[in-house]
Amino acid sequence: MATKVVMEALSPTMEEGRLVEWKKNEGDAVAVGDVLAEVETDKAVMELVARGAGVLLKQVIPVGTTAPVASVVAWIGAAGETIPGDAGGTPAAGAPPAAPAAPPSAPAPAAGTPTPAAGGRVKASPLAKRVAAERGLDLGAIAGSGPEGRIVVRDLDGVALAPAAAATGFAASVYTDVPLTQMRKAIAKRLVQSIGPIPTFYLTAEVDMERAHEMREALLAADPKGGKFSFNDLIIRATASALRQHPWVNAWWSDDHIRQWHDVHIGVAVAVEDGLITPIVRHADRKTLREIGGEVREMAGRAREKRLKPEEYTGATFSISNLGMFGIDEFTAVINPPEAAILAVGRLEQKPAVVDGELVVRRRMRITLSCDHRVIDGATGAAFLKTLVGMLENPLAMVW
């Protein structure tokens, strides 16, 4: 009997998936555990594996189609077996509607008549489209002399401006509609959930990073082959140590309780091509700076390739977002629910400062803590930030 292959929930927050690539073709033999397809979830590209054996009888949805979780995407069974009449199961979200039966062929257009493509679009070369946009020309009113009536750039010679452009003296505006990826949809949903219901307050402090700079240079010089670590890795380690002392900040909000975590798992925001993802450094308070540095670089690389496993980006107890590499002095980050706080890190810069009554140049940095007021009070957040600043300004006490 033919069995369904459904769109599985490949991540905890997945509601739909986009089929990126079929790994098996119709008629191919399939064993249990074989990879049937690659699916883009809200966080990464995951593998959809076979739960049964046989032959791939039918691919229900084409590449590029988005389908809701639990909808049918394929059928597996014995060779030559007939699949049920309702082979498609639940219609895939975003799937194109079935094309209607083709009408009788229309007569070829007369010379000088514009030839629209299927769906009412006008066929035109990329160069013709660009030139038409620059001149404000209406391609729908131009007859094409290229193959199958395609408009080429020579067809634009001597054509009058489109009415709107002629009236204003400006070419029509050009724009591109970019389809939403699964990740972009997930980010939008999470931000709406966060900004709306969460009563947030912000605390900012400036940190003297001169000693941290000196310590980092000394450690790297003492063991140049032992692996690198960045200032961001130092911030992760210091934050983890501070969270140990302030459990109310290392917490989650729920409607009927506040969960204080005994372990420290820090999500590190990483920019990817179409959004943001937060790989997690688990037990960050127990790891060395070089361990944290190596782990962050390795996971960040796989995050940009959309190859993270769900357990590598879900379950953080606190998050850090660093935009200092973009020259940002300070900013406020949006809390990632159910977490109770997030730290925003600005750039490290040399600034004049007074030390022991003397004006000197020091490396300084601004950090901002976003707090969920349902979990963290002002004094609690301030105490945590004070501890963190102290650790960053005296880093030897943290790593000793």
N, C-alpha and C positions, 0 to 999 in steps of 0.2 A: 504494500500500500504506500502510495506517495506521501511524503511528510513535508510539512512546511518548514521553511527557514525564515525566521522572523528577525526584525531589527531588534537586537538585544540592547539593554541598558548597559553600555560599556563604561559608564562613569556614574558616580552617585547622583549627579545633577542632570544627567542626560534625559531629555524629553523627545528629541528627534535626532536623526543622524543623516549626513549627506554621503552618498556612496561615491567614493573617490576612484576606486579601480576594482574591477572584477579580476580575481586571481584564477578562477576556474571558468571555463567556457561551457556552454550547453553541450552535453554529450560526454564531458570529461568524467572519468571515474573519481569518486570521492570517498575518502576514508574518514573515520571519526577523528576529529582534531585537525583535519586539513584546513588551511586558510582559504576561505571562499572569496573574501573581498576585504578591501580596506575601507573603513568608515571614519569620516571626520565627525568627532563629537564636539561638545562645547569647549573642550580643552586640548584635545590631541587627535592624531590619526591612529585608530586602533584596528586590530584585526578581528574580523568576524569569522569564527571557526565553525566547522560542521559538527553537529551533534548526532548525526546518523551517517550511515554508509550507503553507497549505491552509485547512481549516476546523476549529475546535475541535469535535471529535465528541463528547467526553465528559469531564466533570469527575469524576474517580474518587473524590476525597475532598471532603467538605464543609468549609466555613469552620470554623475552630476545632479541626480535627483535627491531631494530631501524626503525622508519618510519618518513617520512617528514611531516611537518605541512600540513593539509588539505587532507592527504591521508586517505582512508577508512580503519578502523580498525575493524569494526563490523557492523552488521545489526540488526535492531529492527523492529518487525511487529507483526501481529496476529499469533496465534499458527497455525502451519501447512502451513503458507503462503510461496509461492515460491519467492526466491530472484532473482534479475536480473542475467543474465548470467555473466556480468562483475562484479562479487561480490567483487573482490579484489580491484577495483578502481586503483589508482596510485600504482605501485609496491613499497613496503616499502624499504627504503634505508638499505642496509646491510642484507636484508632478504635472506636466503639461496635459491638457485635455486631449482626448482622442481626436484625431483629425477626421473631419466629415468626409463622406464619399466625394471623390473628385467630380466636379460638374463637367458637362461636355466641353470639349476644347473650344476656346473662343477663337475667332478669326484673328490672324496676325494683325497687329496695329498698323495703321497707315503711316506713311512716312511723316515725321514731324510730330507724332503723338507720343507722349511720355509712356514708358513701359514700366509699370510697378512690379516689384518682386512679390513673391507669395506673402500673404499677410498684409498687403498694402504698402510695404516698404519699397523705396526706389533703389534700384541697383546703380551703384556708382563706385568708381575707384577711390581709394583712400585720398589720393592727391586731389581728385575732383571734389571730394567732400570738403577738404581743407580749404581749397580755393573758393568754393561756394560760400563757406562760412565766413571767410575773410571779406568777401564782396557783398555778403548779405543776399545771396541768390537763393531762390526757392527751387530746389532740385525736383520737386514734384511737378513743376511746370516746364521742365526741360526734356527734350527728346534725346535719347542716347544713340550714338552711332557705333558703340562697341558691340562685342558679342552678346547676343540675346538682349539687345537694347540697353546694355550697360552704359552709363554716362561716363565719359572720359573727359579729361581737362579741355580738349579742343572744342567740346560741345558748349563750353561756357563763353567762348569768344562772342562778344557783341550782345550778350544777354543783358536785359535791363535789370536793375535792382528790384528785389521783392518789394511790394508796396510798403510794408512796415519799415524796412530799412531805408527806402527812398524818402519816406516822410521825415524820418529822424536824422538821416545822414550818418547813422551808425550801422555797422554790421550786426546781424543777429547774434545774441550771446551763445557761446558754445559751452556745453557742460557734459559731464559723464556721470551716469547713474551707476554706482558701484554696488553690486548685490551684497547683502549682509551675509557674512560667514557665520557658522555656528558659534564660534568664539565671540564674535562681535555681538550677537544676539544675547549670549549668556552674560557678557559684561554689562550690557544695557539693563538687563533684568536685575542683576545684582546691585547695580548702582541705584536704581529706582527703589529697590527694597531697603537699601542702606540710608540714602539721603532723606527719604520720606519719614519713616517712623522712628529713626534713632535720634534722640536728643544729644547732640554732640557739642563738646567744648574743646578748646585748643590751648595748649601750653607750649611756649617757645623758649628755648634757652640757647645761649652761645657757649661754645666749648673751645677751650684752648687746647689745640692738638699738637703743640710743639713737642711735648714729651713722648706722645704716641709716635710722632714722626721719628724722633731719635731712637726709640726702642725698635721700631720696625727696621730702620737702617742697620742697627747693630745686630739684630737677629739674622737678617738676610746676609750680612757680611760674614758672620760667624759660621754659617752653614749654607753656603750658596747653592749646594746641590740638594738641600733638604726640601725643596718645594717653595713656591712663592705664596704670599698672602697679601691682600690689599687692605686699605683703610676700611673698606666696607666689611671685610671679614673680621677685622678688629671690632667694628661696631656691632656686628652680629654676636660676637663672643661676649662683649661687655653687656649688651642688652640681655642676653641669656642669663648672665650672672645677676644682673639687677632684678630680673623677673623672679629669680629664686627668693629674693628678699621681699618681694611685693606680690604675693599670690593673687591679690584682687585685680591686678593688671593682667596676669596670666590666666584669663578666665573667658568663659562664654556666657552669653545671655540666652535664657529660654523664658517662655511665657510664665512658667511656674517655678523656676529655680535659677540660681546662678551656679555654674559649674567651675570650680577652681581646679585647674590642672596641676597634678604633681610632677608631670614631665614638661619640659620646655621644648616645643617644636616651632621653629621660626620660619615663616613663609617669606621668601625673598622675591620681591617683584622683579620680573624679567620682561622687557619689551620684546614682543615677537612681531612678525610681519603684519598680522591683522588684529593685534590686540595686546593683551597682557596676561601673564600666567605667573603663579607663585610657587616655584619648587620649594620643598620644605627641607630644612636642615633639622633632622630629628635629634633630640637630646643634645642640643647645641651647647648646653652648659657643661657637658662632659667631654667636649672635643677640643683639640688644640687648634691654634690659628691655621696651621698648615692643613690639617684635616678639613676644616671648614672651607678654606680656600679651594682645595682640590675638589671637594664635593660640589661647591657652588658652580665652579667653572664647568665641571662635567655635566651637571644637570641643566645648566643654562644652555649649553650647546645642544643637548637633546630636546630642550624645550623649544628652541628655534626651529628644530626639525620636526616638531610635533610628535616626538617619540617618548614622551614621559608616560609612565604607568599611572593609573588613577591614584594609587596609594602614595605617589611621589608629589602630588599637588593638592591633596585633600587632608584635612585634619590638623592644620596649623593652630597653635594656641595664641600666636601673636605674629604680626607682619611688619616688614620694613620695606619702605620704598625710597630709593636713592636716585635723585635727579641731578646730583652734583656734577656728573660728567657732562651735562648739557649747559653748564654755567649758571644754573639756577641757585640763587642765594637762599631762598626758603620758600616753602609751599605747605599747604595742608592736604593730607592724603585722606581718601575716603575709606572708612572702616569697612572691613570685609566680614559681614555677619556670618556666624554668631560671635565672632571675636569681639572683645571689648575695647580694643585699642589698636592703633597702628602708628608707627614712627616714620616721619618724613625727614629725609636727610638732604641738606643743601651742600653746596660746593665747599671745598677746602681752599682758603685763600689767605694770602699774607696781608696782615692788617696792623696798623700801629696800635700798641697797647701799653699801658702803664704797669710795669712790674717792679716791685720794691722801690717805688718812687722814681723810676727811670722810664723814659719813653723808648720802647723797643718795637721791633717788628716780629710778630708771632703768627703762626699758622692757626687760623680760627675757622669755626664751622658752626652753622646754626641748625638746630634740630627742633622739630615740632611734633608734639604728641597729640593725636586726635583721640578723645575718650568718649565712650558711651556713658552718659551720666546716670543711666539706670544701674550701672555696675560700679563705676568709679566716681568718687567725689573729688572735688577740686584739690583738697589737701592730699588725698591718696595719690592722685596723678602727679602733683608737685613733688611729693616725697620720692616717687619712682624716678622722676626726671633728675632730681638732685643726686640720687644714687648713681644714675647712669653717667651724668656729667663728671662726678667724682672718679668713676672708674676710667673714663676716657682720658681725663686729665692726669691720672696716676696709674697708668696701665700695668706697671710692674706688680702692683698689689693684686691685680686680677689674675695674672698668669703665673705668679710665683708658686 
